[in-house]
């Protein structure tokens, strides 16, 4: 996960999201605009008339993480919340799984990290 340590605080950068319950499980759907990474992407979007609007639906584990990316919880606190809320075989190793997921959200500009908290 780039250079963000356990005391980094992830914060949602996307405001357009909705929490729902599907078959008794929590889900979150985030609507966001995909930015072209380069001129070729921009050309292909325009050539094929591809919409830049995207929906990303998170499973119950992802929904737990997303809901707690509120600027109030550090990465370490998120790991503890995920471990407590979900079965171990689904999320272990929690630190590694969480780091990978947060990295994916950051790459899509859906979250950002506040400076690491001290003490």
Secondary structure, DSSP 8 states (H G I E B T S, - for coil): -TT--TT-EEEE----EEEEEETTEEEEEEEEE---SSHHHHHHHHHHT---EEEEEE-HHHHHHHHT-EEEEEHHHHHHHHHHHS-HHHH-SHHHHHHHHHHHHHHTTSEEEE-----
